[in-house]
Structure formats: C-alpha cells, structure tokens
Amino acid sequence: MAPSEIYLYGGKPAEVKPAAGVEGVIIRTLDGALAFRVYHDREQFTDYQIRHDDLSVTIDVDALASFYKVGERDILDHSPQVLGLKKIESK
C-alpha cells in the first residue's frame, strides 16, 4: 500500500491512503450501518464507514452471492445454497 498523506477532511487532519486494489467485505454493523471491512490477518481488521456514493464493486466469483426479486424489491444476499432455501420452480 502507498504511503499515507495528511489532508483536511471535514475540517480535521486525516491520514489518507489510496484504497485502489484493497480487498474487503461489505458488512452491516451492530447499529445497522454498512461498512467496508478490511482484514489484516485472521483476527485483526478495520471497518471503514462507507461515504462514497458511486463506488464500483465487482462481486467475487466465489462469494456465494445471489440477486433476489421479491415483488417489487431487489435484494442482494447469500446464495440459496448458503441460506438453505428450497427450490420451488425453474424458469
């Protein structure tokens, strides 16, 4: 990772490092907010608040994720296999 620099962010000094190429996962925190979690090792991680509003994301092939359409709602969740869902029809 590139060295950090200091910028004024929200009127306060902030250490800034480029995020390009960093792998992590989107999680929901205990208060219900979304965060980007970056693991440093198996037990150490940093949770970053997500403020970026048009960030491009590519879901990894082995992420076991699926899109669901339920009525008018569009949902991204774990795959049916992970959730143990019962198949009722194939289209």
Buried (B, 14 or more C-beta within 10 A) or exposed (E): EEEEEEEEEEEEEEEEEEEEEEEBEEEEEEEEEEBBEBEEEEEEEEBEEEEEEEEEEEEEEEEEEBEEEEEEEEEEEEEEEEEEEEEEEEE
